[in-house]
Amino acid sequence: MNTRYTRDQMAARVAQDIPEGAYVNLGIGLPTKVANYLPQEKEIFLHSENGLLGMGPAPAPGEEDEDLINAGKQPVTLLTGGAYFHHADSFAMMRGGHLDICVLGAFQVSHTGDLANWHTGAPDAIPAVGGAMDLAIGAKQVFVMMEHQTKTGESKIVERCTYPLTGIGCVSRIYTDLAVLDVTPEGLRVREMAPGLTLADLQAVTAAPLLAPLE
């Protein structure tokens, strides 16, 4: 396999697609990196489901505030004009369609945009869906950010999810370490590929049909 995007490159790529004035939730794990790559000249409002709006990037070492954390319990900063509020109000924002974009990790995404990101079905796994279901159906657009394959080399992009679903047909775009894919009515359309990768290379490691990039 040729060059893969690093996790930081993936985060920077997602940040490019977030427009001025957007209200955005960044999911736990890999998506939190996106905050560090949002251009300062763009006014973008980051929401965290534990009750933050106007969240900034990670603080410098030694400047952490233990009372100021995101939903993944990582220290964050608060931008000028930012606010914190009750957990119930935060979920009302999510469920009420007030978020433009959410960026979530995933175990699997189907070619029709079904999302499985909360439980692998393993007997020893702790099922903890958190706010993922609320975000998946409440946000106007759902971006998934994940590795293209599992640690054992299986495709995370599939024709049909085999893990318990978080949401049906909710994913708009997928960002992996190999490609950027759009979920369209025709199927998964390749938008970009990692340097040196061909469509045949990408299809060989993807368990769902791919459509060539538009000219």
VOGU-3710 file (C-alpha; in Angstrom, 3 decimals, decimal comma):
1> mntrytrdqm> 0,000/0,000/0,000  1,251/3,481/-0,805  1,319/6,589/1,341  -1,384/6,909/3,978  -2,563/10,136/5,526  -1,445/10,595/9,128  -4,073/11,271/11,781  -3,026/14,925/11,825  -3,344/15,149/8,039  -6,812/13,607/8,295
11> aarvaqdipe> -7,799/16,179/10,919  -6,484/19,044/8,791  -8,403/17,714/5,780  -11,684/17,570/7,723  -11,070/21,114/8,978  -10,870/22,349/5,362  -14,487/21,308/4,784  -15,963/23,143/7,765  -17,375/26,480/6,581  -17,456/29,872/8,229
21> gayvnlgigl> -20,191/30,222/10,840  -20,797/26,481/11,270  -21,884/24,949/14,567  -19,894/21,737/14,901  -19,633/18,824/17,335  -16,387/16,840/17,394  -16,809/13,274/18,644  -14,616/11,481/21,164  -11,224/10,215/20,017  -9,765/10,987/16,613
31> ptkvanylpq> -12,278/13,750/15,688  -11,099/15,927/18,600  -7,892/16,584/16,630  -9,891/18,656/14,127  -10,088/21,519/16,654  -6,342/22,092/16,342  -6,568/22,684/12,576  -9,495/25,083/12,259  -8,266/28,365/10,712  -8,226/31,213/13,212
41> ekeiflhsen> -9,635/33,580/10,615  -12,825/31,496/10,356  -15,512/31,901/13,016  -16,561/28,326/13,787  -18,499/27,362/16,912  -17,448/24,060/18,470  -20,014/22,270/20,623  -19,281/19,545/23,165  -22,117/17,368/24,418  -21,134/17,779/28,063
51> gllgmgpapa> -22,314/21,409/27,750  -19,837/23,646/25,934  -20,227/26,023/23,004  -17,297/28,042/21,731  -14,688/25,413/22,571  -11,127/26,216/21,537  -8,076/24,035/20,853  -6,194/22,021/23,452  -4,392/24,181/26,036  -0,624/24,511/26,162
61> pgeededlin> 1,091/22,092/28,584  0,767/23,399/32,128  -2,203/25,627/31,292  -4,900/22,971/31,645  -8,028/23,757/33,670  -9,374/20,552/35,221  -12,885/22,037/35,217  -12,788/22,752/31,488  -12,950/19,487/29,522  -14,642/18,052/26,459
71> agkqpvtllt> -16,907/14,998/26,293  -13,822/12,759/26,112  -12,546/14,257/29,401  -9,657/15,974/27,609  -8,685/19,513/28,688  -9,829/22,204/26,257  -9,924/25,996/26,070  -12,911/28,323/25,789  -12,878/31,053/23,149  -14,002/34,614/23,869
81> ggayfhhads> -17,805/34,563/24,022  -17,914/30,838/24,711  -20,384/29,393/27,195  -21,114/26,306/29,240  -24,555/25,082/30,209  -26,597/22,136/31,467  -26,160/18,720/29,879  -29,891/18,587/29,051  -29,667/21,879/27,140  -26,704/20,509/25,226
91> fammrgghld> -28,679/17,446/24,128  -31,631/19,656/23,189  -29,291/21,461/20,794  -28,189/18,145/19,311  -31,676/16,662/18,983  -33,255/19,896/17,790  -31,236/20,125/14,584  -29,146/23,093/15,702  -25,758/21,593/14,737  -24,548/21,969/11,163
101> icvlgafqvs> -21,900/19,225/11,275  -20,796/16,482/13,610  -17,539/14,585/13,137  -17,650/11,035/14,492  -15,397/8,006/14,596  -16,755/4,650/13,419  -16,310/0,888/13,492  -18,175/0,520/10,182  -19,923/2,659/7,574  -22,094/1,119/4,851
111> htgdlanwht> -22,232/2,239/1,226  -25,624/3,832/1,936  -24,309/5,844/4,889  -25,423/3,616/7,771  -23,209/4,179/10,813  -22,016/1,695/13,447  -19,792/3,377/16,012  -20,920/2,467/19,514  -20,627/-1,293/20,017  -18,782/-4,126/18,271
121> gapdaipavg> -21,090/-6,799/19,648  -18,178/-8,461/21,412  -19,294/-10,184/24,655  -16,772/-8,277/26,779  -17,389/-4,863/25,187  -19,052/-2,192/27,298  -22,007/-0,770/25,346  -21,887/2,987/25,900  -23,543/4,904/23,095  -23,313/8,298/24,776
131> gamdlaigak> -24,601/11,046/22,507  -23,635/9,372/19,227  -27,203/8,427/18,251  -28,449/11,938/19,011  -25,669/13,483/16,944  -26,076/11,050/14,053  -29,729/11,943/13,519  -29,682/15,528/14,807  -26,772/17,099/12,903  -27,444/18,412/9,388
141> qvfvmmehqt> -24,289/16,685/8,112  -22,377/13,736/9,587  -18,683/13,410/8,745  -16,983/10,137/9,710  -13,252/10,161/10,425  -11,580/6,756/10,799  -8,869/4,407/9,588  -9,843/2,687/6,343  -9,119/-0,778/7,759  -9,143/-2,531/11,109
151> ktgeskiver> -5,907/-3,602/12,771  -6,395/-7,027/11,186  -6,811/-5,533/7,704  -10,590/-5,748/7,308  -12,407/-2,937/5,545  -14,407/-0,595/7,780  -16,365/0,506/4,727  -18,859/-2,241/3,961  -21,946/-3,011/1,897  -23,926/-3,730/5,061
161> ctypltgigc> -22,926/-3,056/8,669  -22,580/-6,144/10,835  -22,240/-4,220/14,093  -25,208/-2,653/15,939  -26,272/0,529/14,151  -25,976/4,039/15,524  -27,957/5,607/12,686  -29,403/4,679/9,283  -28,361/6,582/6,155  -26,970/9,426/8,236
171> vsriytdlav> -23,353/9,728/7,008  -22,596/12,452/4,443  -18,844/12,063/3,960  -16,103/9,645/5,059  -12,496/10,646/5,742  -9,959/7,820/6,097  -6,194/7,464/5,999  -6,563/6,459/2,329  -9,357/8,572/0,865  -12,215/11,025/1,151
181> ldvtpeglrv> -15,540/9,516/0,049  -18,955/11,100/-0,465  -22,115/9,123/0,296  -24,398/9,786/-2,682  -27,697/8,305/-3,924  -25,644/6,449/-6,559  -23,206/5,021/-4,003  -19,797/5,890/-2,555  -18,088/8,473/-4,745  -14,320/8,874/-4,351
191> remapgltla> -13,514/12,540/-3,794  -9,776/12,277/-3,078  -7,171/9,554/-2,601  -3,849/9,417/-0,757  -0,809/10,228/-2,943  0,223/7,371/-5,232  -3,025/5,462/-4,757  -5,124/4,302/-7,721  -8,847/3,591/-7,717  -8,035/-0,105/-8,175
201> dlqavtaapl> -5,753/-0,006/-5,105  -8,476/1,621/-3,048  -11,178/-0,750/-4,255  -8,984/-3,727/-3,337  -9,107/-2,751/0,366  -12,736/-1,545/0,384  -15,607/-4,000/0,925  -18,168/-1,870/-0,925  -18,283/-0,679/-4,538  -16,613/2,671/-5,248
211> laple> -17,480/5,226/-7,917  -14,647/7,027/-9,694  -14,000/10,686/-8,891  -15,932/13,176/-11,008  -13,821/15,005/-13,566
//
